[in-house]
């Protein structure tokens, strides 16, 4: 692999110009394509005609990967063992194994934080008997938007603790999926299961 330096030039394809152009390597702050975050001061090839980034050299991929991993830091929570049993039962109800549990929780976090589902009852779930118990099991959720959705949901519900918030979400899953078998979330989760399975 050739190691490129700031100021090096070569020919490259520019999507914006729809042509092969001269590309000059520079350090730039580059946003992720989904608009959620950016990589600071990474070596990229910049089109000499339109000044757009058009090449990411191989030597820059570890920096981009590290920035993505930081962005996707996990949300860690400890819950009572029976709550993991609830998630196992919900996963079976969807037609999946235990590997689908994180998808169920992330689906609910997204739906609640984006107000596609009402979060009004989450604080109430925390006053029920099922909310009690020694937190012996760990739940770890990774995803591009998990941290911000947890923050949004904390603001919506006034639940300050991440573990309490996750308990409330699990109890909503219990209410919707395990106990009442509500069709809308069940069908959407089955669709997700079909797509990722």
Buried (B, 14 or more C-beta within 10 A) or exposed (E): EEEBEEEBEEEBBBEEBEEEBBBBBBEBEBEBEEEEBEBEEBBBBBBBBEEBBBBBBEEBEEBBEEBEEEBBEEBEBBBBEBBBEBBBBBBBBBEBEEEBBBBBBBBBBBBBBEEEBEBEBBBEBBEEEBBEBEBEBEBEBEBBBBBBBBBBBBEBBEBEEBBBBBBBBBBBBBBBBBEEEEEEBBEBBBEBBEEEE
